[in-house]
Amino acid sequence: MLRPNLFSSLFAAIALLVATSAAALAQSQILDGPRRVGTIGERYDGYAVVRSQSEAVTLAPLVGSVNAERRKIYSERAHKE
């Protein structure tokens, strides 16, 4: 049988994984439309980038917000390893 400390640690780890996965999925869905038409792309390091100069002014805040959230998630994962 699992000890209470081990159980609560396991539960916390699973909850964090679900929360970060949900956040990543939400970000992905936000970018689906612009990605489909080619105005936003993904760099090799996982960050989003505006690909269309004509849409840069309107999409830059969205890309900045998504990249800030991704940076937070990447940092959290890096500290775990």
C-alpha positions, 0 to 999 in steps of 0.5 A: 500500500502507498504511504500517504506522503508518496501518494500525495506527491504522486497526486501532485505530480499528476495534477501538474502534468495535467495542468501543463498539458491543458495549457499547452493544448489551449495554446496550440488551439489558439494558434491553429487558425493563423498556423493553417493560413501560414501567418504563424509558424513554429521555430526549432526550439518550440516557440511561435513566430510571425511569418507574415510581415503584413500581419505582424502588428496584429499577431505579435501580441498573441505570439508573445503571450503564447511564447511567454506561457511556453517559456514558463512551461519549458522552465518548469520542465527543465527544473524537474530534470 
